[in-house]
Every structure is written in structure tokens, then in C-alpha cells.
Amino acid sequence: MNPNIQHSPTDHRPGLKRAGVAFLTLLGGIAAALLLVLLCANTAQAQASVIIDITPQEQSILPGHTAPFTVVITNSGTITLTQIEVRSEFCNCSAHYLFIPQLQSLKPGASYTYTCDIGWAFYNDIESKVTVLAVPEGSTDQVTASDTAIVHAEHLSVQQTPELQSVRQGEIATFTMVLKNTGGFTLTHIAVSNAEAPDCNRTAGSLGTLTRAYASEIGKKVGQG
């Protein structure tokens, strides 16, 4: 036997080595899966969104009257919203977290409701648009949403003809009075009042509804004297 030849010990446990490699591979797979789950969870937690609703979506008022609205802000995301403000061209419908404590922070699923109105003389249809802006907690970016409602300004005109006529004392002068609805909605509970000729008066509801135009011939008595 050559004394310079060395023999390496034979590894009689190849199965254990393969099992160890498989175990490490399994651990690596589990770690990767856990990392993926954590990333997905973080992504879900980071989602931020907000909804704003203004109702009624459509209404009709007479010029100079008040149009009331209800505004609802909802945190529809999965992260708390802060520094919430609502912007509107009508000051009454604007809102700001500096003046309303409930808008300083809104948790996921929570809502805040308030009412506002538009109340001055306008003679054309208008759109009332509200826009909400909010900052997700831990972020400097803003999320935003908008909603719009329409206000129809109703117009009711009265025309009495003829403008001039001649009758003898004690006789009856007949006029035609035309009430016209020039707005976009049907008018109800219409009343007519004439201090000089009570026979021309009509109580609310006696004329029915007024969709677009309504004409009624009535007699107007000339006073005795």
C-alpha cells in the first residue's frame, strides 16, 4: 500500500443533504410568500379615497328664495383622512377643517354631514358644484372628489290685456290675464291678487298646475261713482 495515498471519508448521508436543501428552499419560499403578503397588506392600507354627495341633485325655486342642500363627505378608503375642506363658489356650502373640528380627521368608513343653502335673487339656472379635498394620514398628497346639483330658477309672468279700454260707468270691463310659466318645472298653488279688482283674485290651488302656459279670461268690474 502506497503510504502517500490518502482516502477521503465517504459521506453515507446524501439523503440528509438533499433534505436540508429542500428545507432551505421551502423556508425561502415561505419567506417570499410572507413578504408578498406584507407588501399586499401595506398596499391595501395605503389606499385613500373620499366621496362627496350633494342632494337634492335637482330642485326648482322662485328667484330670491332659498335653495337648501345637504352635503355628505365619506371616507371611502382604508386610511384616515385629515385636513378636509370643501370648496364651492357659494360661500354657504364651503367647509374647512380649521373651523369644523369634525373635518380635522375622518376615519375609514366615517361620514360627516352638513346643510347649506343658496339664497339670493338669481334669474337663470345655476349649477352648485362642491369639491372635497383631504390629506391621507402620513402623506402630503391630496385625494379629491366632486359632485354637482342643479337649481332651476322659476319664472312666472303675468300679462293683462287690453292695456286700455273704455266702458261706461257701471259696465263691466273684461280683461284677459295670461299667467305664463317660463321655468323648467311645473308650478302649483298659484294665487292671483288684485287690490283694485277683487273679482280678479284667485286663491292658491284654484288655478291648478301650470306647466308651460295658462290663460284665464276673467271679468273686472269698474267701480261705481
Buried (B, 14 or more C-beta within 10 A) or exposed (E): EEEEEEEEEEEEEEEEEEEEEEEEEEEEEEEEEEEEEEEEEEEEEEEBBBBBBBEEEEBBBEBEBEBBBEBBBBBBBBBBBBBBBBBBEBEBBBBEBEEBEBBEBBEBEEEBEBEBBBBEEBEEBBEBBBBBBBBBBEEEEBBEBEBEBBBBBBBBEEEEEEEEEEEEEEEEEEBEBBBBBEBBBEBEEBEBEBEEBEEBEBEEEEBEEBEEEBEEEBEBBBEEE
